[in-house]
Amino acid sequence: MSDFILTILYSAGTSAATIAVLTWLLRSWIGERLSAGIRHEYDQRIAELNARLKQQGEIATTQLKAEMDRFAEKLRHSAHSFSEMQKASHERKLSGVEDVWASVLAIEDAVPGSILFLDVLLDSEHSSALQNPKLGPELLAINHYKVIAHALETTKGIAVRRPFVGSVVWALSSTYRACLFRLIYLVSQCAEDPSKIHWYTDDLVRRHIKAGLGENKLSEFDALRTSRITWMRENFTRAILEAMDNIIAGRESSEAAIRQAQRMEKVLLESALAQEASQETPDN
């Protein structure tokens, strides 16, 4: 009996050991299979993810390239438009400069020759000019309204050029015009007030010169004894041409020049009010 029991126990122990080994082997095999399956699924998902990311990257790259191409085209179009605008703007500036200069010459031509003759006289000779049998009647016959109206009619379209020539050129040309118009007006009043033949002492004329050319130039003007009209023409036209040269070259006006233009505009307003108050109604 004891031998039988031992045999059974031995067989049972052997079977248990075998089962334990088989169980371990089966567990290992299942684990390996599971690991292999998980690894395969992981690798597959990684591959799918990489493929999707690659596809998305290619789509994004294509879209980005298309967007960059559109942006580059917009830049080229904008650059071309800006270039065309600059070209058109510069052409308008050149036309404006040309027309303003033509208006300056037209205003100069409007000054009666008898007034220009005063330029050859000394200060002491101006008073006697009105008694000159040839010059006197011509001076006294000047109708400032008709002369100025004709000059304004000749240059009536010039105001549309103002935005293209800048404040400095416009103020200088307007100030020079105001000086010449004031000169014409003062001489035309000599029949009533002979002292106005000394036009160069007029406060408004002197203020125009100071505002347009500076205080040093005004001192130079006051020191003259003859050729004052010629002096005004040379100094104002030189200043106008220099300002025009800045526009043609594309240079910006300095702050000092802009402040000077503002001073000229202020005196011009005062001059316009003074002329409006003093103008006479023309004879029919």
C-alpha positions as CSV (number, residue, x, y, z in Angstrom):
1,M,0.0,0.0,0.0
2,S,2.8,2.4,0.9
3,D,4.5,1.7,-2.4
4,F,1.3,2.5,-4.3
5,I,0.8,5.7,-2.5
6,L,4.4,6.8,-3.2
7,T,3.9,5.9,-6.8
8,I,0.8,8.0,-7.1
9,L,2.5,10.9,-5.3
10,Y,5.5,10.7,-7.5
11,S,3.4,10.6,-10.6
12,A,1.3,13.6,-9.2
13,G,4.5,15.5,-8.4
14,T,5.9,14.8,-11.9
15,S,2.6,15.9,-13.5
16,A,2.5,19.1,-11.3
17,A,6.0,19.9,-12.4
18,T,5.2,19.2,-15.9
19,I,2.0,21.3,-15.7
20,A,4.0,24.2,-14.1
21,V,6.5,24.1,-16.9
22,L,3.9,23.9,-19.5
23,T,2.0,26.7,-17.8
24,W,5.1,28.9,-17.8
25,L,5.9,28.0,-21.4
26,L,2.3,28.7,-22.4
27,R,2.3,32.0,-20.5
28,S,5.6,33.0,-22.2
29,W,4.3,32.0,-25.6
30,I,1.1,34.0,-25.0
31,G,3.1,36.9,-23.7
32,E,5.3,36.9,-26.7
33,R,2.3,36.6,-29.0
34,L,0.6,39.5,-27.3
35,S,3.8,41.5,-27.4
36,A,4.3,40.7,-31.0
37,G,0.6,41.6,-31.8
38,I,0.8,44.8,-29.8
39,R,4.2,45.7,-31.4
40,H,2.7,44.9,-34.8
41,E,-0.3,47.1,-34.1
42,Y,1.9,49.8,-32.7
43,D,4.2,49.7,-35.7
44,Q,1.2,49.7,-38.0
45,R,-0.3,52.7,-36.3
46,I,3.0,54.5,-36.3
47,A,3.3,53.8,-40.0
48,E,-0.2,55.0,-40.6
49,L,0.4,58.1,-38.4
50,N,3.7,58.8,-40.3
51,A,1.9,58.4,-43.6
52,R,-0.9,60.8,-42.5
53,L,1.5,63.3,-41.2
54,K,3.5,63.1,-44.4
55,Q,0.3,63.6,-46.4
56,Q,-0.8,66.5,-44.2
57,G,2.7,68.0,-44.4
58,E,2.7,67.7,-48.2
59,I,-0.8,69.4,-48.3
60,A,0.4,72.1,-45.9
61,T,3.5,72.6,-48.0
62,T,1.5,72.9,-51.2
63,Q,-0.9,75.3,-49.6
64,L,1.9,77.4,-48.1
65,K,3.7,77.5,-51.4
66,A,0.4,78.5,-53.1
67,E,-0.1,81.2,-50.5
68,M,3.4,82.4,-50.8
69,D,3.0,82.6,-54.6
70,R,-0.2,84.6,-54.2
71,F,1.5,86.9,-51.7
72,A,4.5,87.3,-54.0
73,E,2.1,88.1,-56.9
74,K,0.4,90.7,-54.7
75,L,3.8,92.2,-53.8
76,R,4.7,92.4,-57.5
77,H,1.4,94.0,-58.3
78,S,1.7,96.4,-55.4
79,A,5.2,97.3,-56.4
80,H,4.2,97.8,-59.9
81,S,1.2,99.9,-58.9
82,F,3.3,101.9,-56.5
83,S,5.9,102.5,-59.2
84,E,3.2,103.6,-61.6
85,M,1.8,105.9,-58.9
86,Q,5.2,107.3,-58.2
87,K,5.7,107.9,-61.9
88,A,2.3,109.5,-62.3
89,S,2.9,111.6,-59.1
90,H,6.3,112.8,-60.3
91,E,4.8,113.6,-63.7
92,R,2.2,115.7,-62.1
93,K,4.8,117.4,-59.9
94,L,6.8,118.2,-63.0
95,S,3.7,119.6,-64.8
96,G,2.9,121.6,-61.7
97,V,6.3,123.1,-61.5
98,E,6.2,124.0,-65.2
99,D,2.8,125.6,-64.9
100,V,3.7,127.6,-61.7
101,W,6.9,128.8,-63.4
102,A,4.9,129.9,-66.4
103,S,2.5,131.8,-64.1
104,V,5.5,133.6,-62.5
105,L,6.6,134.7,-65.9
106,A,3.1,135.8,-66.9
107,I,2.8,137.9,-63.7
108,E,6.1,139.5,-64.5
109,D,5.0,140.3,-68.1
110,A,1.8,141.9,-66.7
111,V,3.8,144.7,-65.0
112,P,3.4,147.8,-67.1
113,G,6.6,149.0,-68.8
114,S,6.3,152.4,-67.3
115,I,6.6,150.9,-63.8
116,L,9.7,149.0,-64.8
117,F,11.2,152.2,-66.0
118,L,11.3,153.4,-62.3
119,D,14.0,150.8,-61.8
120,V,16.6,153.1,-63.5
121,L,15.7,156.0,-61.2
122,L,17.5,156.9,-58.0
123,D,15.4,157.5,-54.8
124,S,15.7,161.3,-55.3
125,E,14.4,161.0,-58.8
126,H,11.2,159.1,-58.1
127,S,9.1,162.1,-57.1
128,S,10.0,163.9,-60.3
129,A,9.0,161.0,-62.4
130,L,5.3,161.9,-62.1
131,Q,6.1,165.4,-63.7
132,N,8.0,163.8,-66.5
133,P,6.1,164.7,-69.7
134,K,6.4,161.2,-71.2
135,L,6.6,158.9,-68.1
136,G,4.3,160.8,-65.8
137,P,1.1,160.4,-67.9
138,E,1.8,156.7,-68.4
139,L,2.2,156.1,-64.7
140,L,-0.9,158.1,-63.8
141,A,-2.9,156.2,-66.4
142,I,-2.3,152.8,-64.9
143,N,-5.5,151.1,-63.9
144,H,-4.4,148.5,-61.3
145,Y,-7.7,146.7,-61.4
146,K,-7.5,146.0,-65.1
147,V,-3.8,145.0,-65.0
148,I,-4.2,142.7,-62.1
149,A,-7.5,141.2,-63.4
150,H,-5.8,140.5,-66.7
151,A,-2.9,138.8,-65.0
152,L,-5.2,136.7,-62.8
153,E,-7.2,135.7,-65.9
154,T,-4.0,134.6,-67.6
155,T,-3.1,132.3,-64.7
156,K,-6.5,131.4,-63.5
157,G,-6.0,127.6,-63.7
158,I,-2.8,127.5,-61.7
159,A,-4.5,126.8,-58.3
160,V,-5.1,123.2,-59.3
161,R,-1.4,122.7,-59.3
162,R,-0.9,123.7,-55.7
163,P,-1.1,120.1,-54.2
164,F,1.7,119.0,-56.5
165,V,4.3,121.8,-56.0
166,G,4.4,121.9,-52.2
167,S,3.8,124.7,-49.8
168,V,7.2,126.3,-50.2
169,V,7.1,126.8,-54.0
170,W,3.5,127.9,-53.8
171,A,4.1,130.4,-51.0
172,L,7.2,131.8,-52.7
173,S,5.5,132.3,-56.1
174,S,2.4,133.7,-54.4
175,T,4.5,136.1,-52.3
176,Y,6.4,137.3,-55.4
177,R,3.1,137.8,-57.2
178,A,1.7,139.8,-54.2
179,C,4.8,142.0,-54.2
180,L,4.3,142.8,-57.9
181,F,0.6,143.4,-57.5
182,R,1.2,145.7,-54.6
183,L,3.7,147.6,-56.6
184,I,1.2,148.0,-59.4
185,Y,-1.5,149.1,-57.0
186,L,0.7,151.7,-55.2
187,V,1.9,153.3,-58.5
188,S,-1.7,153.5,-59.7
189,Q,-2.6,155.5,-56.6
190,C,0.0,158.3,-57.3
191,A,-2.6,160.6,-58.8
192,E,-4.3,160.8,-55.4
193,D,-1.2,160.4,-53.3
194,P,2.1,161.2,-55.1
195,S,4.1,159.8,-52.2
196,K,3.1,156.3,-53.2
197,I,5.7,156.5,-56.0
198,H,8.1,155.5,-53.2
199,W,6.5,152.0,-53.3
200,Y,9.6,150.4,-51.8
201,T,8.9,152.1,-48.4
202,D,5.5,150.4,-48.2
203,D,5.1,148.3,-45.1
204,L,3.3,145.4,-46.8
205,V,5.9,145.1,-49.6
206,R,8.7,145.0,-47.0
207,R,6.8,142.4,-44.9
208,H,6.4,140.2,-48.0
209,I,10.1,140.5,-48.7
210,K,11.0,139.6,-45.1
211,A,8.6,136.7,-45.0
212,G,9.7,135.3,-48.4
213,L,13.5,136.0,-48.4
214,G,14.4,136.7,-44.8
215,E,15.4,139.6,-42.7
216,N,19.0,139.8,-44.1
217,K,17.6,140.2,-47.6
218,L,15.2,142.9,-46.4
219,S,18.2,144.8,-45.1
220,E,19.8,144.4,-48.4
221,F,16.7,145.6,-50.2
222,D,16.5,148.7,-47.9
223,A,20.1,149.5,-48.7
224,L,19.5,149.7,-52.4
225,R,19.2,153.1,-54.1
226,T,18.1,151.8,-57.5
227,S,17.0,148.7,-59.4
228,R,14.7,147.4,-56.7
229,I,12.3,145.7,-59.0
230,T,15.2,143.9,-60.7
231,W,16.5,142.9,-57.2
232,M,13.1,141.5,-56.3
233,R,12.9,139.5,-59.5
234,E,16.4,138.1,-59.2
235,N,16.0,137.1,-55.5
236,F,12.5,135.7,-55.7
237,T,13.0,133.8,-58.9
238,R,16.2,132.3,-57.5
239,A,14.4,131.2,-54.4
240,I,11.5,129.8,-56.4
241,L,13.8,127.9,-58.7
242,E,15.8,126.4,-55.8
243,A,12.5,125.2,-54.2
244,M,11.4,123.7,-57.6
245,D,14.7,122.0,-57.9
246,N,14.0,120.2,-54.6
247,I,10.7,118.9,-56.0
248,I,12.2,117.7,-59.3
249,A,15.0,115.9,-57.4
250,G,12.5,114.4,-55.0
251,R,13.9,116.0,-51.9
252,E,11.7,116.9,-48.9
253,S,11.4,120.5,-47.8
254,S,13.3,121.3,-44.6
255,E,11.5,122.3,-41.4
256,A,12.9,125.8,-41.7
257,A,11.5,126.1,-45.2
258,I,8.1,124.9,-44.1
259,R,8.1,127.4,-41.3
260,Q,9.1,130.1,-43.7
261,A,6.2,129.1,-46.0
262,Q,3.8,129.4,-43.1
263,R,5.0,133.0,-42.4
264,M,4.5,133.8,-46.1
265,E,1.0,132.4,-46.0
266,K,0.2,134.6,-43.0
267,V,1.4,137.8,-44.6
268,L,-0.4,136.8,-47.9
269,L,-3.7,136.5,-46.0
270,E,-3.1,140.0,-44.6
271,S,-2.2,141.3,-48.1
272,A,-5.3,139.8,-49.6
273,L,-7.5,141.5,-47.0
274,A,-5.7,144.8,-47.6
275,Q,-6.1,144.6,-51.3
276,E,-9.7,143.7,-51.1
277,A,-10.4,146.7,-48.9
278,S,-8.5,149.1,-51.2
279,Q,-9.5,147.9,-54.7
280,E,-11.6,150.4,-56.6
281,T,-14.5,149.5,-58.9
282,P,-13.3,149.7,-62.6
283,D,-14.7,152.4,-64.8
284,N,-17.2,151.3,-67.5
